[in-house]
Amino acid sequence: MSQSAPLVAYPVRRSPRLLSGLLCLVAAGLGGLLAWSIAGAAPGKVAWASALLLWLLCTLWVLWFWWQSPQGSLAWDGYHWSWTPSGGTASGLGSASIHLDWQHSLWVRWQAPGSGQVVWLWLEQRQDPPQWLDVRRALLAPPAPSPPPTPTP
């Protein structure tokens, strides 16, 4: 007899840890740019200014990406996943799948069937430690059979 995954509603917030990782990538890019300049590979001021401008644009995009990251609640009702953005209305039923699993962090793709709406979510254990194992179990569990139809009188 298989046991179904527990019911769970998990908060999704902006992640300081994700921001730290993204900023490390930005810093590595700047380090590469400086190494390129010191090695004398930059043919002139225009190339250096262009590379620096590109790096700055990438940095701004990374900050915008993090700031715009979805916040809300991802819930499993035993049969379906639902996504409710903060301050918004529920997006309906959908499916959720893990695309990156770092044990304490998950990158999850939630998709509503039919509408094609896709939301990428970054979940972290620190967002709700008591429910972390439940949300992991629910995401990793095989899909449950559809709920029985409700009888109509």
JOWOKA-V835494 format. One record per backbone hydrogen bond with DSSP energy under -0.5 kcal/mol. CO is the residue of the C=O (numbers start at 0). NH is the residue of the N-H. Records with the same first field share a line. If there is no record, write none. Layout:
# JOWOKA-V835494
CO = NH ; NH
This chain:
# JOWOKA-V835494
7 = 75
9 = 73
11 = 71
13 = 15
14 = 18
15 = 19
16 = 20
17 = 21
18 = 22
19 = 23
20 = 24
21 = 25
22 = 26
23 = 27
24 = 28
25 = 29
26 = 30
27 = 31
28 = 32
29 = 33
30 = 34
31 = 35
32 = 36
33 = 37
34 = 38
35 = 40 ; 41
36 = 39
40 = 42
43 = 47
44 = 48
45 = 49
46 = 50
47 = 51
48 = 52
49 = 53
50 = 54
51 = 55
52 = 56
53 = 57
54 = 58
55 = 59
56 = 60
57 = 61
58 = 62
59 = 63
60 = 64
61 = 65
62 = 66
63 = 67
65 = 68
70 = 85
71 = 11
72 = 74 ; 83
73 = 9
74 = 81
75 = 7
79 = 76
80 = 93
81 = 74
82 = 90
83 = 72
84 = 87
88 = 84
91 = 82
93 = 80
94 = 110
96 = 108
99 = 101 ; 106
101 = 103
103 = 124
104 = 101
105 = 107 ; 122
106 = 98 ; 99
107 = 109 ; 120
108 = 96
109 = 118
110 = 94 ; 112
111 = 115
112 = 114
116 = 111
118 = 109 ; 120
119 = 69
120 = 107 ; 122
122 = 105
123 = 126 ; 127
124 = 127
127 = 130 ; 131
128 = 131
130 = 134
131 = 135
132 = 136
133 = 137
134 = 138
135 = 139
136 = 140
